[in-house]
Amino acid sequence: MGCGTSVATEKQGETLEQDEPVKTPSPALTMKAAVLIQRWYRRYMARLEMRRRYTWNIFQSIEYAGEQDQLQLSSFFTFMLDNFTQLNGNGPDLISQLLDPVVDPWLDRETCYNLIHVPESYTGPRLSFPLSVADTNALLSAFKDQQTLHARYVLQLLYETKKLLKQMPNIVHLSTSYYKEITICGDLHGRLDDLLLIFYKNGLPSAETLYVFNGDFVDRGKKSVEVVILLFAFLLLYPDYMHLNRGNHEDHIMNLRYGFTKEVMQKYKTHGREILQLFQDVFSLLPIATVIDGKILIVHGGISDQTDLDFLSSIERHKVKSALRFPRCSLEHLDISQSCRQTKRTRSTDSSRPSSSRSQNKNQRTPNTRKKRCRLSRQDSAASTSSSSSSSSSSSSLCSPQTPSCLSPHAFPSSPCMPYSVNVLQVPFLDSLSSVPLPSPSQHEQEWKQIVDILWSDPKIQDGCSPNTFRGGGCYFGPDVTQRLLLQHGLQLLIRSHECKQEGYEFCHSGKVITIFSASNYYEEGSNRGAYVKLGRELVPRFYQYQVSRTTRKLTLTQRVRAAEGSALRALKEKLFAHRSELMAGFQQYDQNNTGRVSVCEWALVLESVLRLDLPWRTLRPHLARLAPDGSLEYQSCFEDMGPGIPLPQVTPNLAETLFRYRTDIEIIFNIIDKDHSGLISIEEFRQTWRLFSAHLGVAIDDSAIDDLARSIDFNKDGSIDFTEFLEAFRVVHKLDSKDQQLHEKMDGEKRTG
């Protein structure tokens, strides 16, 4: 039967060919079809690119908002440490152990690691110093196999690294006349797979393959310990062929928020504190810049109009343990009593926070007011968002403690910026505020400012130099600032990192500035490529891109964009949920008749006024809120997809929202108190956490309510609280996650079967 059917089919085909010859379409019809297909494809790709761009903006805005929160928390810690004693007569013990940790005398002994016993059951690498190629190969193999290096060898490796770095200058000078090529890598952020792929593609460090790693080795990723140990090991093995610059995350205060501290304590429960103290010393000794052939400057963040390479070469960099630790400023020499008295101090409207902006052309952030404790407040300025041609000393800004944003009942949705003078400090004196002139910056403060600019700054399109208020530290520097520094020092190119780029690298300032970023999939699987740049004797940069992922190779571009978009929208919805009461207050100001609806324009204005993320809200509207049949927007639909993790009946709605919003800050304060990182604190320590937290935010929290809450979550009544479980109750849960996952799995299954 099969053969017969085949023959009949062949005969039918011959008959058709004889009776009806195939007609070729006319050229005009073919062209029309091609144009239609091209137009459809271009529209499709344009929509995909739009989704990719707003996804990127969401990720970056939320990342920078988190960094700003960290800077504000550190600013508050610094204020408490410097001035709490003078104003209130008590010392802030909890904060001093973080910002000015006391060095364990046991660590002063250079051979203390010899006292640590390595059991015979340990199967990981056993290092011998000075290191050999066999040792680094053993480390590579062990880390690929998910093994952990013993604490004894970690401490010894850090000691040897510390001794080597003490001998190195602040600015390292390299020459291509001695090396064939120099490879520059950007941020790794604990991505071991990215580092291993770089070594696989480009070769291990050696006399033929010289590397410069430009900071941010740790935090965010899960393998920060392994990454930094490998880099330090190759630095010890080949000090002439391996060079490391310091990044803004080589900072023990940043490590508290972004994961490195927690990772070390989890992997080294017995000697974790000693290892962290040594890391703090080693990080402060890392060089801050590299110069190649006197023509190319490599720094982690950027520069400012005050950057002076000669001055940077002479500073004592190890004194700046943390760029977030403000130089100690005593009030004893300020003549407060002779200063003119200001208005009577009240507890309701005594503060304003500085206006901030992403860049000169971005929307300004309106100041908010709140209740404040007795503390110093530097009057801030809106001048940072004025003319971009202004390049007066605007560098090294670290934002002062920020208030929780709230909507003003008047002049909504925006309010005027508060002018300020950077030369005036308002100090509480008796029952009033006295304005006193700030003293001229000390040598240590000038050094600190130079390092902050190098580690934290970002380039901008407009000329001039202004405080980097969107990120919270350093400055924005324009093409004129870049050109002036290059001409001053006879340079031709600035290479920096610090910012994630979708292709792994980016040119700006007419090709005078290159950003290089080496952590692929930084925000989400498939979100960006990693890259490194190679320079030969002709000093022409050549870029090499990669993406570490087994899954993204199988996904189409549309699937990758959809995955990243979904992750970004979930993070954005969490922001909405955490600011629910403020958003509702804003919506209701426009909805005087309580219809539950506002216009799309009003909805977008409220979101930007509260969240200050500078996002295309109208474009994002279909993903965040539902329209009514008449075209108005049902603002309650913004919060339908989310709910609390484990509701606690003892927590009032207002307190719960505060916990959702400042969950990370609370966790940082808790980690300061939890010295042994056991995850358990006493009820008294729990109260101290809340006192410090409420002082930071100016949030009025009743002590009796906190006591009731502490007793209610002490489930086994042993006087200690599992803080991890407590925080888990204040995690935003996305109700539709499981449904969306099932839907995507079904669609992918249909594609495979189809």
Secondary structure as UniProt FT lines:
FT   HELIX           2..19
FT   HELIX           27..88
FT   HELIX           93..99
FT   HELIX           105..108
FT   TURN            110..111
FT   HELIX           112..115
FT   TURN            120..121
FT   HELIX           133..144
FT   TURN            145..146
FT   HELIX           151..166
FT   STRAND          171..174
FT   TURN            176..177
FT   STRAND          182..185
FT   TURN            189..190
FT   HELIX           192..202
FT   STRAND          210..213
FT   HELIX           224..237
FT   TURN            239..241
FT   STRAND          242..244
FT   TURN            248..249
FT   HELIX           252..258
FT   HELIX           260..267
FT   TURN            269..271
FT   HELIX           272..285
FT   STRAND          289..292
FT   TURN            293..295
FT   STRAND          296..298
FT   TURN            305..306
FT   HELIX           309..314
FT   HELIX           317..319
FT   TURN            323..324
FT   TURN            332..333
FT   TURN            337..338
FT   STRAND          341..344
FT   TURN            360..361
FT   STRAND          377..378
FT   HELIX           383..385
FT   TURN            388..389
FT   TURN            412..413
FT   TURN            422..423
FT   STRAND          424..429
FT   TURN            430..431
FT   STRAND          432..437
FT   HELIX           443..456
FT   STRAND          458..459
FT   STRAND          465..467
FT   TURN            469..471
FT   STRAND          475..477
FT   HELIX           479..489
FT   STRAND          493..496
FT   TURN            502..503
FT   STRAND          505..508
FT   TURN            509..512
FT   STRAND          513..517
FT   TURN            520..521
FT   TURN            525..526
FT   STRAND          530..535
FT   TURN            537..538
FT   STRAND          542..546
FT   TURN            552..554
FT   HELIX           557..578
FT   HELIX           580..590
FT   TURN            592..593
FT   STRAND          597..598
FT   HELIX           600..611
FT   HELIX           617..624
FT   STRAND          626..627
FT   TURN            629..630
FT   STRAND          633..634
FT   HELIX           635..639
FT   TURN            640..641
FT   STRAND          642..644
FT   TURN            649..650
FT   HELIX           653..661
FT   HELIX           663..673
FT   TURN            675..676
FT   STRAND          680..682
FT   HELIX           683..697
FT   HELIX           703..713
FT   TURN            715..716
FT   STRAND          720..722
FT   HELIX           723..728
FT   TURN            729..730
FT   STRAND          732..734
FT   TURN            735..736
FT   HELIX           737..753
//
